[in-house]
Amino acid sequence: MIHPSLITETLNVWQQENKVARLWAGDATLWTNTDESQWLGWLNVAAEEKEISRIETLANDIKTAGFSDVVVLGMGGSSLCPDMMAKTFGPFPGYPRLHILDSTDPDEIHDLEKKIDLKKTFFIVSSKSGTTLEPNIFKDYFYSRVQKIVGESEVGNRFLAITDPGTALDSMAKKEKFKAIFYGVPSIGGRYSALSNFGMVPAGLMGVDVRKFLNLVTTVQTLFSPATLAKNNPGVTLGVILGTYANQGKNKITFIVSPAIHALGAWLEQLLAESTGKNGKGLIPVDQEPLGDPAVYSDDRVFIYIRLTSEPDLEQDRAVDALEKAGFIVERIYLQEKMELGAELFRWEIATAVAGSIMGINPFNQPDVEESKVLALKLTSEYEKTKQLNAPLPFFSEEGLSLYADEHYAELLTQQLRDVASIKSYLTAHLNQIKKGDYVDLSAFIDMSEENTKLLQESRVLIRNHKKVATCLGFGPRFLHSTGQAYKGGPNTGVFLQLTADYSDDIPVPGHQYTFGLVIAAQAQADFAVLVKRSRRVLRIHLGKKVREGLEQLREYLL
């Protein structure tokens, strides 16, 4: 274990070299001395408070108009904070329910439509760049659906846009006479935008007291400023801990979060993974992994227990105590009430910037996310021209399931089979590639339903318990805008199992020659291709149309 004196020494260096002041001043030499100074607008989140009255007025208008639901059409930084707010605070009596669509899976889109009345639903199209594929095609689909119900003259009044000034989405929203446009701050990157309009507009429309939420942030900001000694700064100390441990190989940051605020974990996943996973380095966030006995964990973990003291979970308390007693690194964070989440988001933004400095990376770019997005867009564009998606062929099929891998990895697995060729034996050979310090990720390009999640959670626990490694679970394409950066640009310690499926009830995308099912297939294919390009150990299992049966079979193979 790292001696506490190393943490203390690093904090002293931050104090002596005025690094906290340099961070607030935008000194890019703290990181890689490239463009970091252009991405620190989140430090002055109070500057957006001028928008609070606009949010309050719009929220009252939406409530008075009788809208029953509000849907955010977004991805990554545009969707994860609203998702956290909806799951943590909602619904509020008299206010519309807040939903988030951040999946191109046709089944998930169908599931959303079953929950809402399109005639009484208000839509938020949210994209910082204004060019992100998913929110744009979500908008195309729902704009067309709503227009058929309320007419061309009224449909624009059912939509608002959140985007940076001058984007294509900004222009489109003006042309189509959206009810409102809220602007982002160009110097705030997507994953650092939670306390800006991208997070606060959806929260306000669902009934959150945004003024109080942000005021609690500004009240404690002095704690994070250069006015506070580095050793007493809650953001800097957390960042020093994360960065120092990461440099020593303890980079599996495992979140244990009180159930009432559990959705915070998904937001933290993106912040840590997309910010630090590059140049072969990275923090690997582990969220929602079911708790186990200390014996199933390896020594590359740092456990972060975020405990809501007003609604504690005694089972979590006991599990965390056991981990600490067994000698694992445990950092405890206490929140008194849910409204303190804003300050907690800010703490982690500071901590991530500090950890990035200690790790020697730029925590504000995401080069590998961009590569997979560009490839997916290329595949969909080519399909519009050729009506074909040049998909690879499986190297093995059995009982409705098919396996995919690059040629060299498929050959390696075949050579290492310990039994007759089967889905199970290939899966075993794949998991036998796991080494000490690795992690396993289940990348599921399927509906994020409760049933599918439950089955995959059971599978990840079996892998964790058998192999004593950290496990991650992400649903595509949402994880592509989040943890996907660390998986491709971070350390080559991931063993990936990608899951894909077919759709019996696909949905055409208005104005295009492709369907949502084709889009998610292209996104999975692009993700797979970039992982292979990065020499990652990746095996894809195609489940066909019988997703539940396929997931059950996967779980049985792991027993």
Stockholm file with secondary structure:
# STOCKHOLM 1.0

chainA/1-559         MIHPSLITETLNVWQQENKVARLWAGDATLWTNTDESQWLGWLNVAAEEKEISRIETLANDIKTAGFSDVVVLGMGGSSLCPDMMAKTFGPFPGYPRLHILDSTDPDEIHDLEKKIDLKKTFFIVSSKSGTTLEPNIFKDYFYSRVQKIVGESEVGNRFLAITDPGTALDSMAKKEKFKAIFYGVPSIGGRYSALSNFGMVPAGLMGVDVRKFLNLVTTVQTLFSPATLAKNNPGVTLGVILGTYANQGKNKITFIVSPAIHALGAWLEQLLAESTGKNGKGLIPVDQEPLGDPAVYSDDRVFIYIRLTSEPDLEQDRAVDALEKAGFIVERIYLQEKMELGAELFRWEIATAVAGSIMGINPFNQPDVEESKVLALKLTSEYEKTKQLNAPLPFFSEEGLSLYADEHYAELLTQQLRDVASIKSYLTAHLNQIKKGDYVDLSAFIDMSEENTKLLQESRVLIRNHKKVATCLGFGPRFLHSTGQAYKGGPNTGVFLQLTADYSDDIPVPGHQYTFGLVIAAQAQADFAVLVKRSRRVLRIHLGKKVREGLEQLREYLL
#=GR chainA/1-559 SS CCCHHHHHHHHHHHHHTTHHHHHHTTCGGGTTSSSGGGGCGGGGGGGGGGGHHHHHHHHHHHHHTTCCEEEEECCGGGTHHHHHHHHHHCCCTTSCEEEEECCCCHHHHHHHHHHCCGGGEEEEEECSSSCCHHHHHHHHHHHHHHHHHHCHHHHGGGEEEEECTTSHHHHHHHHTTCSEEEECCTTSCGGGCTTSHHHHHHHHHTTCCHHHHHHHHHHHGGGGSTTSCGGGCHHHHHHHHHHHHHHTTCCEEEEEECGGGTTHHHHHHHHHHHHHCBTTBCCEEECSCCCCCGGGCCTTEEEEEEEETTSCCHHHHHHHHHHHHTTCEEEEEEESSGGGHHHHHHHHHHHHHHHHHHHTSCTTCCHHHHHHHHHHHHHHHHHHHHSCCCCCCCSEEETTEEEECCHHHHHHHHHTCSSSSCHHHHHHHHHTTCCTTCEEEEEECSCCCHHHHHHHHHHHHHHHHHHCCEEEEEETTGGGGTTHHHHHHSCSCEEEEEEECCCSSCCBCTTSSSBHHHHHHHHHHHHHHHHHHTTCEEEEEECTTCHHHHHHHHHHHHC
#=GC SS_cons         CCCHHHHHHHHHHHHHTTHHHHHHTTCGGGTTSSSGGGGCGGGGGGGGGGGHHHHHHHHHHHHHTTCCEEEEECCGGGTHHHHHHHHHHCCCTTSCEEEEECCCCHHHHHHHHHHCCGGGEEEEEECSSSCCHHHHHHHHHHHHHHHHHHCHHHHGGGEEEEECTTSHHHHHHHHTTCSEEEECCTTSCGGGCTTSHHHHHHHHHTTCCHHHHHHHHHHHGGGGSTTSCGGGCHHHHHHHHHHHHHHTTCCEEEEEECGGGTTHHHHHHHHHHHHHCBTTBCCEEECSCCCCCGGGCCTTEEEEEEEETTSCCHHHHHHHHHHHHTTCEEEEEEESSGGGHHHHHHHHHHHHHHHHHHHTSCTTCCHHHHHHHHHHHHHHHHHHHHSCCCCCCCSEEETTEEEECCHHHHHHHHHTCSSSSCHHHHHHHHHTTCCTTCEEEEEECSCCCHHHHHHHHHHHHHHHHHHCCEEEEEETTGGGGTTHHHHHHSCSCEEEEEEECCCSSCCBCTTSSSBHHHHHHHHHHHHHHHHHHTTCEEEEEECTTCHHHHHHHHHHHHC
//
